[in-house]
Amino acid sequence: SSRRGLLTAASHAIIELIRPLKWQHLFVPLVPLSMIDDLVHYPAPFILGIPEDEKSCADVLDSLPPDVTLVNLDFGRVILAPDFGNNGSTQPIQEPEEEAINTEKSVTAALRDQVVLLAEALGGIFGTTIHPESWCCDSAVDRRLSRLKESQFIQGNAHLRGQADFVSISNICKIFLTELLLGIPSCCLWLEEKGAGGPNGRNETAIVFDEDRFFHLKNLRAEGLFSQLFSSYDLTQRTSTLTLSLDHFDLILESFLRTQCLSTYICSRDKCSMLYW
């Protein structure tokens, strides 16, 4: 974005919207001009706020590494990293190494499709909640009436409308993350070995995560075999629990289990919330 205030606000909003997870990687809401070229080549996940009104910044943005996703806040556009979803070469496979590489690229392409599908689904929920008059213009029911009092109250107060919209988005993200994290503690096994330094010695602890149980729980939630977690939440019936089924989002769930955010979340919990041995 060319607006530095928007860059800072959007960067911090991302951190707030993923709570109770915590971003564990590089985070620079407003990158100094002298560090832009170095930081975009940082060999780990990052969130960088880059002002595009500077010529040096524009040059860097035009030549980003192929594994970097660009979000243009001024135009509301997301440009996925070229490497994310590259299907690779269509030439005949001759070596086992090439077969492994092409298999990995196929999985990456499938993950990209799932990410796009999830983004479209969540975007639709955000849109129908914040701008029902636009997203539900073909609906037989006029959903604008539900926001009449709110619009009358905040008419002429853009900052109040912005706050109301952010609260709505924050509530949806909270519900989505609650559903995503549901069952995590019951999949954790806390192992504790008594220390060798006598009764006052420090015990060695480790946490083992049961991935099969996690996927089984997600399948049960997606199939509706458990009672609704958010039955009182006012969304369309098909998104009342915001579950992710393995049929459509298995790669997203597998990738989520590999994130540092989840590891930190699990390690921050005490053993009373897990199976203990």
Order of alpha helices (4+ residues) and beta strands (2+ residues): alpha-beta-alpha-beta-alpha-beta-beta-alpha-alpha-alpha-alpha-beta-beta-alpha-alpha-alpha-beta
